[in-house]
């Protein structure tokens, strides 16, 4: 007889728990030290409240009913609950507002192997600081927190989730062709994407840009002087001022799956782990959906994946 | 993990074309060619495996890049790997075939309301019949798919064919072409960022 637990969930025994706790603590200390107070929100929320944030992001597929018949859902990230908190509990507070969390979230997985259903996230949200200044603060602090957690070779990828869509519009690509192209881009199926671009019959320069863009990644040189990436150039300057520009990889093909991002998006990498450690981005419309119009950005990492990277880092020493 | 890339190389039908490709990139593959039992060739950064395992190794980052067939990628579409290039070689057709005796698939659909299909590609087959509005019972087999309709297990098959010879020898006829599958270059998403220069050098040389 076996007594299984659902695939993608796990028991954590004391030795591992101690190490996870230590990583969470070091990240929390970094965030708190920078003025990001830790916040707790309920694991269960009303589904209609999460859906107000974003229909896809709220895709927590674990639902239940309470005794009133209301639909409750396990949160799938902390960003939407914090947006709700900002608009309701801090309705009058003057920005900027800074919050951090080390908390669990739940997502449905398409397959059991490797993909967690329940995961522990450490992250931060910066509310009320628009543009590059806010993004640079969040990126720099995440890099610092991961260094505190024992990593040494981590990097942050930065792209602009709206860039490709904007180019498609400005090149006059019909709206109904956008979704399949953005979908191919988000999977980085560059073969499929190139076929789709070929079929558009664009002028050569536009064609080549749409094909090459998803491969452009590296230092600030990939940004060139195009007006579309003005925001990323400003971000690079801010990152330089904070001394972390060499830890950042600009990636013009980067898009994140969550629907609420409005500008720059981030991913966190470590050479010891084949998966991204986490991600985030700017979401200037999300808090407004709960009634207070404030720009914001945030970043979160999966603590168990950070642990994998930290263990590999330790083995190198 | 810095410097040179680890490359997942498929054994089987794609091996020859893949080794030719690697030779063209200046990688000395003579040891791989002369030793078909050894799996790991650390000094040239090559690991060899079944084509269907390539996405697994690349997704987890145990290999930075890999070469496998589009058929494998279609069947394992949930894998988080980047598809960088169509390498062109190893072209095969994914087809629906059935005994060359009338139209067994249409007959089954008309009289029994569903068709039974044997395949090594259950997800590709199910998607094809769903997209064309037909009910299909998919029977997954591991070995020679051609046997299944001959014994009455199924009405037809979905399989990959290069020349159509094996199908013809088993008295099977191609009724529908689903798609053409060629060898693809895939990459681990993290290595794509952290080893961009090495990866781009390969992509540039292959694109020519």
HADDOCK unambig.tbl for C-alpha pairs under 7 A between the chains (distance, minus, plus):
assign (segid A and resid 187 and name CA) (segid B and resid 82 and name CA) 6.62 0.50 0.50
assign (segid A and resid 188 and name CA) (segid B and resid 82 and name CA) 4.93 0.50 0.50
assign (segid A and resid 188 and name CA) (segid B and resid 83 and name CA) 6.12 0.50 0.50
assign (segid A and resid 189 and name CA) (segid B and resid 82 and name CA) 5.83 0.50 0.50
assign (segid A and resid 189 and name CA) (segid B and resid 83 and name CA) 4.60 0.50 0.50
assign (segid A and resid 189 and name CA) (segid B and resid 84 and name CA) 6.72 0.50 0.50
assign (segid A and resid 190 and name CA) (segid B and resid 83 and name CA) 5.67 0.50 0.50
assign (segid A and resid 190 and name CA) (segid B and resid 84 and name CA) 5.30 0.50 0.50
assign (segid A and resid 190 and name CA) (segid B and resid 85 and name CA) 6.89 0.50 0.50
assign (segid A and resid 191 and name CA) (segid B and resid 83 and name CA) 6.49 0.50 0.50
assign (segid A and resid 191 and name CA) (segid B and resid 84 and name CA) 6.30 0.50 0.50
assign (segid A and resid 191 and name CA) (segid B and resid 85 and name CA) 5.68 0.50 0.50
assign (segid A and resid 191 and name CA) (segid B and resid 86 and name CA) 6.09 0.50 0.50
assign (segid A and resid 217 and name CA) (segid B and resid 193 and name CA) 6.93 0.50 0.50
assign (segid A and resid 269 and name CA) (segid B and resid 190 and name CA) 6.25 0.50 0.50
assign (segid A and resid 271 and name CA) (segid B and resid 1 and name CA) 6.94 0.50 0.50
assign (segid A and resid 273 and name CA) (segid B and resid 61 and name CA) 6.95 0.50 0.50
assign (segid A and resid 274 and name CA) (segid B and resid 59 and name CA) 6.81 0.50 0.50
assign (segid A and resid 274 and name CA) (segid B and resid 60 and name CA) 4.87 0.50 0.50
assign (segid A and resid 274 and name CA) (segid B and resid 61 and name CA) 4.09 0.50 0.50
assign (segid A and resid 274 and name CA) (segid B and resid 188 and name CA) 6.90 0.50 0.50
assign (segid A and resid 274 and name CA) (segid B and resid 190 and name CA) 5.85 0.50 0.50
assign (segid A and resid 275 and name CA) (segid B and resid 60 and name CA) 6.73 0.50 0.50
assign (segid A and resid 275 and name CA) (segid B and resid 190 and name CA) 6.32 0.50 0.50
assign (segid A and resid 276 and name CA) (segid B and resid 190 and name CA) 6.48 0.50 0.50
